[in-house]
């Protein structure tokens, strides 16, 4: 895990949080999260390779996650493989 990777992933946190806010309390798949992100941030296809719900999850993480991972600032709660509840 490198600091530069964590910083890269973290730079998308606010845009992702704003994009999924209307879905608070709902469960979304990783694919749906990417679609919601793109709808809210047109012309951001290059961002998609950096958007992993588990990087922004309160109860699950990846290698080099967002700074919100495993904290109360997390955007998602992992419900199962590829399925996340929007907090």
C-alpha positions in Angstrom: 0.0 0.0 0.0 1.5 3.3 -1.1 0.6 6.8 0.0 0.3 7.9 -3.6 -2.3 5.1 -4.3 -4.3 6.0 -1.2 -4.3 9.7 -2.2 -5.4 8.8 -5.7 -8.3 6.7 -4.5 -9.2 9.3 -1.8 -9.5 12.1 -4.4 -12.8 10.5 -5.7 -14.4 10.3 -2.2 -16.5 13.5 -2.3 -17.7 13.0 -5.9 -18.7 9.4 -5.1 -20.4 10.4 -1.9 -22.4 13.1 -3.7 -23.3 10.7 -6.5 -24.7 8.0 -4.3 -26.4 10.2 -1.7 -29.8 9.9 -3.3 -29.6 6.1 -2.8 -29.0 6.3 1.0 -30.3 3.2 2.7 -30.4 1.2 -0.6 -28.3 -1.7 -1.7 -26.3 -1.2 -5.0 -24.0 -3.5 -6.9 -20.6 -2.4 -7.8 -21.8 -2.0 -11.4 -24.7 0.2 -10.3 -22.4 2.3 -8.3 -20.2 2.9 -11.3 -23.3 3.9 -13.4 -24.5 6.3 -10.7 -21.0 7.8 -10.5 -20.9 8.3 -14.3 -24.4 9.9 -14.4 -23.4 12.4 -11.8 -19.9 13.0 -13.3 -20.2 12.9 -17.1 -17.0 12.6 -19.0 -15.3 10.8 -16.1 -14.8 7.4 -17.7 -11.2 7.4 -16.7 -12.2 7.7 -13.0 -14.0 4.3 -13.1 -10.8 2.3 -12.7 -10.3 4.0 -9.3 -13.9 3.6 -8.0 -14.2 0.5 -5.8 -17.0 0.6 -3.3 -14.9 -1.6 -0.9 -12.3 1.3 -0.9 -15.0 3.4 0.8 -16.6 0.8 3.0 -16.9 0.9 6.8 -16.6 -2.8 7.2 -14.5 -4.0 4.3 -11.4 -2.8 2.5 -8.9 -3.4 -0.3 -5.2 -2.8 -0.6 -4.6 1.0 -0.7 -8.2 2.1 0.3 -9.6 5.6 0.7 -8.8 7.3 4.0 -12.5 6.8 5.0 -12.2 3.0 4.8 -13.0 1.2 8.1 -14.1 4.6 9.7 -17.4 6.3 10.3 -16.7 8.4 7.2 -17.2 5.4 5.0 -19.8 5.7 2.2 -20.8 2.0 2.1 -21.4 -1.1 4.2 -20.5 -4.3 2.4 -23.5 -6.6 2.4 -22.0 -9.4 0.3 -19.7 -9.9 -2.7 -20.1 -6.9 -5.0 -23.2 -5.6 -3.0 -23.1 -2.5 -0.9 -25.6 -0.5 1.2 -25.2 3.2 0.8 -24.8 4.9 4.2 
